């Protein structure tokens, strides 16, 4: 109830008139629904553009992080470096997730300004990929370590290359782990607010969380419009999570019990 009640309240606010929104006592049920707020958000205002930008940034950054992180994780799990350097690199990669994003907001703003990438989708894809990459490396490294080395060694004995063994033998076995990692990366990219607020100021590059927060002004707060946009923002993540559900549970529990 604690988890579902705020979601239900947001959904009802998006369907209520302004009179019903501020009714005392609150009208949980028994109000006259309206779709005016959805029309205002996605036809009159720019929330449709924000939604499209968020989808592009989240999908591209997730794919880039999975591609780069999977290869890095495989290398760290299969090759041993001198002085235990592979383990030290893994810990260093994970340590980048420990500092708050606000610490890097100003340096990232100055960097993107110098390379002329402010107010662009490219800047958000680069930054989100960089922040998701340590998570992907650490997650996928654990999945790769659960698989015996003999699998790709047998493939290479049969004439396959290291890359071929990875693509045709190892990756199909860690598909649940890839799905679980992709869900978390997509959620983090979709919901990220701080860096998107710092790096984008125009409607063409603004993401949905920043666009929703922009409806809070010194003159009024568009509760209905914000709630309508929030409801629509939940739908893509729910659909993706439900589509990957059968892989998600296996990915989270992969390697939890050793026989």
Phi and psi in degrees as a GROMACS rama.xvg file:
@    title "Ramachandran Plot"
@    xaxis  label "Phi"
@    yaxis  label "Psi"
@TYPE xy
-62.2063  -37.8279  UNK-2
-77.5456  -37.0613  UNK-3
-84.4707  -30.8982  UNK-4
-57.6  -46.9018  UNK-5
-61.4426  -35.7409  UNK-6
-66.6599  -43.1615  UNK-7
-64.2589  -40.1764  UNK-8
-64.7695  -40.9384  UNK-9
-64.3019  -41.6509  UNK-10
-64.4703  -39.1737  UNK-11
-72.1228  -35.4959  UNK-12
-61.5645  -37.0242  UNK-13
-67.7536  -17.4668  UNK-14
-107.261  -1.37347  UNK-15
-96.048  152.68  UNK-16
-75.8997  167.853  UNK-17
-63.5465  -30.8669  UNK-18
-65.6702  -44.6445  UNK-19
-70.4558  -28.3831  UNK-20
-63.5531  -36.4663  UNK-21
-107.443  19.5469  UNK-22
-68.2577  143.384  UNK-23
-125.454  120.171  UNK-24
-72.1499  162.328  UNK-25
-59.3245  142.407  UNK-26
-96.0341  94.7508  UNK-27
-72.7757  -34.7405  UNK-28
-139.899  172.152  UNK-29
80.2884  22.1736  UNK-30
-106.534  165.139  UNK-31
-90.4887  110.524  UNK-32
-70.1234  152.203  UNK-33
-144.17  148.351  UNK-34
-106.33  18.2266  UNK-35
-63.4433  -35.667  UNK-36
-68.5274  -36.6778  UNK-37
-67.119  -39.7924  UNK-38
-64.5701  -41.4069  UNK-39
-65.3308  -38.9296  UNK-40
-72.557  -43.7516  UNK-41
-107.569  -9.50002  UNK-42
-109.896  -44.5231  UNK-43
-83.7  -43.9997  UNK-44
-97.4734  -173.676  UNK-45
-100.198  22.1991  UNK-46
-66.6815  -27.8696  UNK-47
-61.8793  -40.8429  UNK-48
-66.3588  -40.8276  UNK-49
-61.9331  -41.7368  UNK-50
-63.0404  -42.8363  UNK-51
-63.8954  -43.2505  UNK-52
-63.1221  -43.9427  UNK-53
-60.7876  -41.1427  UNK-54
-64.679  -44.4248  UNK-55
-62.9887  -47.623  UNK-56
-64.6634  -44.9228  UNK-57
-64.6019  -44.3399  UNK-58
-68.2308  -46.8396  UNK-59
-65.4721  -43.7172  UNK-60
-66.2818  -36.5756  UNK-61
-66.0389  -44.2121  UNK-62
-63.7481  -42.9184  UNK-63
-64.7451  -43.08  UNK-64
-65.0524  -39.7965  UNK-65
-66.2696  -41.5653  UNK-66
-64.747  -52.3132  UNK-67
-69.8969  -42.6966  UNK-68
-68.0693  -34.2186  UNK-69
-65.9889  -43.7971  UNK-70
-65.7942  -41.146  UNK-71
-64.4072  -42.2406  UNK-72
-64.7221  -38.5193  UNK-73
-64.61  -42.6526  UNK-74
-63.9279  -41.6341  UNK-75
-70.8447  -26.2425  UNK-76
-88.6265  -21.1045  UNK-77
-107.927  -22.5479  UNK-78
-113.515  137.021  UNK-79
-102.162  129.229  UNK-80
-104.734  163.5  UNK-81
-66.225  151.324  UNK-82
56.8794  31.5868  UNK-83
56.9757  35.1779  UNK-84
-69.5797  -29.2893  UNK-85
-62.7985  -39.7155  UNK-86
-70.1073  -38.4475  UNK-87
-65.3481  -39.7114  UNK-88
-63.8995  -40.9491  UNK-89
-61.2384  -43.5988  UNK-90
-66.8922  -37.9918  UNK-91
-65.0141  -39.9467  UNK-92
-62.1207  -44.5318  UNK-93
-65.7733  -33.0028  UNK-94
-64.5317  -22.3445  UNK-95
-68.1172  -15.7125  UNK-96
-84.6586  -5.32353  UNK-97
-89.0579  -21.1586  UNK-98
-92.0331  147.47  UNK-99
-67.9295  146.077  UNK-100
-61.1025  -26.4852  UNK-101
-60.6481  -26.2044  UNK-102
-63.3552  -35.4024  UNK-103
-97.38  1.68886  UNK-104
-62.7973  -50.0272  UNK-105
-66.9312  -47.7341  UNK-106
-58.2581  -39.5598  UNK-107
-66.3198  -38.388  UNK-108
-61.2095  -46.2765  UNK-109
-65.6556  -39.0077  UNK-110
-64.6878  -47.3959  UNK-111
-67.267  -30.9221  UNK-112
-66.869  -40.0789  UNK-113
-68.6644  -32.4802  UNK-114
-95.6136  9.45239  UNK-115
60.4573  44.6214  UNK-116
-117.495  9.67255  UNK-117
-64.9393  146.058  UNK-118
60.3736  38.2965  UNK-119
-131.788  153.335  UNK-120
-67.2929  -31.4461  UNK-121
-58.9301  -41.531  UNK-122
-62.5175  -40.9575  UNK-123
-67.6611  -39.7557  UNK-124
-62.3325  -43.8722  UNK-125
-63.0574  -46.8632  UNK-126
-67.9376  -44.4569  UNK-127
-65.7683  -36.8227  UNK-128
-62.5104  -42.891  UNK-129
-64.0205  -37.3006  UNK-130
-78.9077  -28.0464  UNK-131
-84.2438  -21.1079  UNK-132
-59.6097  -47.0118  UNK-133
-59.1643  -38.1463  UNK-134
-64.2053  -42.9482  UNK-135
-64.3736  -44.8319  UNK-136
-60.6074  -46.1468  UNK-137
-68.4689  -40.7718  UNK-138
-66.2659  -50.7606  UNK-139
-70.2984  -28.7645  UNK-140
-61.4779  -40.6073  UNK-141
-65.3416  -38.4561  UNK-142
-67.2798  -41.7218  UNK-143
-65.9119  -36.6365  UNK-144
-66.156  -23.0549  UNK-145
-76.9132  -14.3132  UNK-146
-94.3014  135.461  UNK-147
-68.5999  145.086  UNK-148
-63.9684  -24.676  UNK-149
-61.3624  -21.4369  UNK-150
-63.8705  -54.1828  UNK-151
-75.3747  -26.4449  UNK-152
-64.9674  -39.2776  UNK-153
-64.6602  -38.9915  UNK-154
-65.4463  -39.3266  UNK-155
-71.5976  -31.3736  UNK-156
-63.8303  -33.7689  UNK-157
-79.149  3.79721  UNK-158
106.733  0.0644616  UNK-159
-81.9882  155.672  UNK-160
-85.6033  171.484  UNK-161
-61.4604  -42.969  UNK-162
-66.3641  -41.0298  UNK-163
-63.7462  -39.5039  UNK-164
-65.3158  -37.651  UNK-165
-65.4313  -45.5557  UNK-166
-73.3984  -42.1665  UNK-167
-94.2024  -18.5835  UNK-168
-115.912  -50.5772  UNK-169
-80.0101  -49.2566  UNK-170
-59.8569  -41.0466  UNK-171
-59.9021  -29.3707  UNK-172
-76.856  -24.7802  UNK-173
-105.463  19.8451  UNK-174
-55.9736  -42.266  UNK-175
-59.6423  -37.9306  UNK-176
-67.0071  -39.3985  UNK-177
-62.1184  -41.7223  UNK-178
-64.7376  -44.8135  UNK-179
-62.5668  -42.938  UNK-180
-65.3134  -39.8313  UNK-181
-63.7558  -39.3816  UNK-182
-61.5645  -46.66  UNK-183
-66.0282  -40.8296  UNK-184
-64.6355  -41.3839  UNK-185
-63.9682  -41.8047  UNK-186
-64.3898  -43.3046  UNK-187
-64.5161  -41.1406  UNK-188
-69.9694  -37.467  UNK-189
-67.917  -38.0754  UNK-190
-93.2092  -7.76615  UNK-191
-62.1785  134.105  UNK-192
-120.199  -46.0436  UNK-193
-61.3778  -54.2975  UNK-194
-68.3551  -34.5464  UNK-195
-64.6567  -35.767  UNK-196
-67.3611  -37.759  UNK-197
-74.7909  -37.7788  UNK-198
-93.3474  -13.4337  UNK-199
-130.519  139.639  UNK-200
-134.117  -7.31918  UNK-201
-108.013  156.892  UNK-202
-64.1706  -28.4333  UNK-203
-67.4214  -27.0968  UNK-204
-118.639  0.285817  UNK-205
-77.4457  136.746  UNK-206
-89.3792  171.131  UNK-207
-64.6077  -43.4335  UNK-208
-58.4135  -40.267  UNK-209
-69.408  -39.7123  UNK-210
-64.0967  -39.0122  UNK-211
-65.4725  -45.0781  UNK-212
-64.5358  -25.6407  UNK-213
-69.1968  -11.757  UNK-214
-81.3707  -3.74771  UNK-215
-92.4294  106.509  UNK-216
-119.366  176.248  UNK-217
-75.0743  -11.0202  UNK-218
-103.119  -36.995  UNK-219
-158.597  164.278  UNK-220
-125.549  117.93  UNK-221
-84.8463  81.229  UNK-222
-63.6816  -42.4502  UNK-223
-64.7417  -44.9278  UNK-224
-65.4573  -43.3305  UNK-225
-63.2011  -41.0828  UNK-226
-67.1894  -39.3557  UNK-227
-62.4634  -43.7233  UNK-228
-65.8581  -36.5606  UNK-229
-65.0798  -39.1249  UNK-230
-64.1287  -44.9493  UNK-231
-65.4216  -34.4577  UNK-232
-66.197  -26.9243  UNK-233
-74.4313  -28.5514  UNK-234
-62.083  -49.5798  UNK-235
-59.8853  -40.746  UNK-236
-66.5515  -40.5266  UNK-237
-63.5471  -42.6764  UNK-238
-64.1162  -44.5743  UNK-239
-65.3802  -42.7784  UNK-240
-64.252  -39.3926  UNK-241
-68.0767  -36.3038  UNK-242
-67.3919  -33.2904  UNK-243
-98.5956  13.0402  UNK-244
-61.7498  -41.9185  UNK-245
-67.3043  -29.1004  UNK-246
-82.7473  -27.9721  UNK-247
-64.4415  -47.5822  UNK-248
-64.798  -42.2885  UNK-249
-65.0162  -37.5501  UNK-250
-68.2352  -38.341  UNK-251
-71.4396  -28.7033  UNK-252
-100.671  -0.440136  UNK-253
-64.3104  123.185  UNK-254
82.9866  3.48374  UNK-255
-70.631  -31.406  UNK-256
-125.288  126.171  UNK-257
-103.694  132.599  UNK-258
